[in-house]
Amino acid sequence: MTPAARLHITLDLLRDVAAVSRPVDAVTSSFFRTRRHVGDADRGAILKLFYNLLRHQARLGWWLDRQGQSDAPRNRLLAWLVLAEGKTLEQVQRLFDGAKFAPAALTAAEERLVRGLRGHTPSHPDMPEEVQLECPDWAADPLRHRFGADFAPEMAATLTPPPIDLRVNPIKANRPDVLRSLHRLGLDAEPTELAPQGIRVNERFSLARLDELQTGEVEIQDEGSQLVAMLVDARPGERVVDFCAGAGGKTLALASQMDNRGHVVACDINEARLKRCAERLRRAGLHNVQTRLLTSESDRWVKRRKGGYDRVLIDAPCSGTGTWRRNPDARWRAPDLGLDELVALQGRILASAARLVKPGGRLVYATCSMLPAENEDRVAAFLAAYPTFRLVPLGEVAPELAGKVAGDCLSLTPARHGTDGFFAAVLQRAPEPPAESETPAG
């Protein structure tokens, strides 16, 4: 495929993404399913360019506004070619020549845009810091409050492409064997630093090359997400609930921790996600899980199962600020509910799911957010309202993380830990007081 043809397909993909409100990964997946003629190398190049455009959205938009041009897909692509790749007008004209499989020829306005941008780079001293760091207005102040002097390096880390993290399914495989398989494929793979079943692949590659994904021997899962599941400490024979299971990434990890023994209930309000979860469980050879569709966080099923579970995981719906390096489009989608309503929902979910925890059992509250309002503040509010629960310090739950993750809660960020941004707090319910023994009559 010619460079011009790759640009043409990239423009088609940009238009498809702009036309719908679905997550970008879902759009790109369906986009390439209808374009089977695009080979792996071409697809990789197109996706690399596409994600570069997403990661520079604010900066490219700033330049286009400065040039009096609209932030349309063609203009954004032209701006990237000039600012980031240093192409001249003549080079751009050769790519945009209107030939078959090439983008249409440049208009006079587009030629003026290319001339106006020549000699510049994506960044400029006049840019506001939020634009320079691609941080949306709605999240800038709370993230500054969270990170202080580390705000800029943390935001810069969210702009770096993430590695591919895998979690080995111990029911079917072991980490050394999977590593050898990856090395035979010529991939730069190594054990993750913190997660015991994790493998990090430090390069992009076609997932179709990895047979272990199809057989359920490995799953794609960020190291931070693996650590959240590890903190649940689900043990064989226990009763466990994954309250916001989604498509089941953490459910799979919990069920495998339990060695297929005991009982896991994967709950969600989205039936399609639960069906996807069930498919992944079958592929992974896990049969100690049942799925449960809930109508809401206060579904009557919760009340009927009060105090019936050893471990309850809440992977709460959140702003997703911790996933920005993996989902660069998400930073420009403010939470649908608004942050205040989202925080209120998290509080309701915590209060409802806590009912499932038996005396002496544990509740793990987690998000993929880096905002204190969704994390530490939620936990503090819950503990104030429910004094029968206490925070279990991270060093007590996972001493192997001591010296690697600071604080009593798991708080991971891309810059500090090389993972997505995750938060998790382990909360333990007080055991029932022992029954008073009867004193025999003397």
Residue, then its C-alpha position, 0 to 999 in steps of 0.5 A: m500500500t502506498p503512503a498516499a493510500r494509507l493517508h486516505i484510509t486514515l481519513d476514512l477512519l477519522r471521519d468514522v470516529a467523528a460520526v459516532s459516539r462509540p469508544v474509539d477501539a470499538v470503531t477501529s475494530s469494526f472499521f478494519r473488519t470491513r477492510r480485510h485487504v489492509g495487511d498487518a503492516d499497513r494497519g499498524a502504520i495507519l493506527k500509529l498515525f491515527y493515535n498520534l492524531l488523537r494524542h495531539q488533538a488539543r495542540l493541532g486544534w490550537w494551531l488550526d484555530r491560530q490559522g483560522q481553519s476548522d478542526a476538520p479531519r483533513n485539516r488535522l491530518l495536514a497539520w500533523l504532516v507539516l508540524a510533526e513530520g516536517k513535510t513541505l508543501e510539495q511533499v504534501q501535494r504529492l500525497f494529496d494528488g487526487a489519484k486512485f486510492a489517494p486523498a483528494a488534491l489540496t484546495a487553495a485554503e489547504e495550501r495556505l494552511v500548509r504554508g502557514l504551518r511550515g517551520h513550526t512544531p506541534s508545541h508552541p510557547d504561547m500554548p496554555e499548559e492544558v493545551q500543551l499537556e492535552c488535559p481537558d478543562w474539566a479535569a485540569d484543576p482536580l489533577r493539579h490538586r492531586f499531583g502538584a509539582d508532578f502535574a506536568p510529568e504525569m500528564a506527559a506520561t498519559l501521552t505515551p503509547p502504552p505497552i501490551d500487558l498480558r496476564v497468564n491464566p494459571i489454569k492453563a499455562n505458566r509465565p515461563d512457558v508463555l515468555r518462551s513462546l513470545h520470545r520464539l515470535g521474536l517479541d521483546a517480552e519480560p515479566t511485569e515488575l509488580a504483577p505475579q502473572g503479568i508479562r509486558v510486551n514492549e512493542r506493537f504486534s498483531l495479536a493474531r500471532l499469539d495463539e495463547l490468546q485464542t486458547g485462553e492461556v493469556e488475557i490482555q490486561d494492564e498490570g495495574s488492573q492485575l494488581v487490583a484483582m490480586l488485592v481481592d485475595a480470592r481464595p479457593g472455596e470462597r464466595v466472591v462477587d465482582f459487582c461491576a464486572g463488565a466484560g470480565g477482565k478482573t472476573l477471570a483473574l479472580a476465578s483463576q486465583m481460586d483455582n476453579r474452586g468456590h463460587v464467583v458471581a459476575c454482576d453488571i447492568n449491561e447484558a452484552r458485556l456479561k455475554r462477552c464475559a461468559e465467552r471469555l470464561r469458557r475459553a479460559g476453562l473457568h467454570n466457577v463463575q455465574t453471571r448476574l444481570l442487575t437492574s441497578e446498583s440497588d437490585r433486589w438480588v443484593k438485598r436477598r444475598k446480604g452478608g453472603y460473600d467473603r470478598v466483594l470487588i467494586d470496579a466502579p464506573c468512573s471518569g477513566t482518567g487513568t486510561w488516557r494513555r490507552n484510550p486517548d479519545a476518552r480525555w475529550r469525553a467528559p463523564d456522561l453523568g457529570l463528575d458530581e453525579l458520577v461521584a454520587l453513583q459511586g457512593r450508592i454502589l459502595a453502600s449497596a455492594a457493602r451489604l453483600v460482605k459477610p462479617g469479617g469479609r472484605l470489600v475492595y473498591a477500585t477505579c481507573s481514575m486518578l481524581p481524589a474525588e472518585n478515590e480517597d474521598r469516596v473511601a473516607a465518606f464510606l468509612a465515616a458512614y459505615p463504621t463497621f468497616r475499616l481500611v486495611p493498609l496496603g502493606e498488610v494486604a500485599p507486603e510484596l508491594a512495600g517500597k514500590v507503591a506508597g500509601d495505605c491504598l493502591s494508587l498507580t500512575p503512568a509516570r510513577h509505575g508504568t501502568d494505567g492509573f488505578f486506585a484500590a482500597v481494601l475495606q474489611r467488615a468487623p467480625e461478629p462478636p462472639a456469643e456470650s457463654e452461659t454461666p452454669a448455675g452454681 
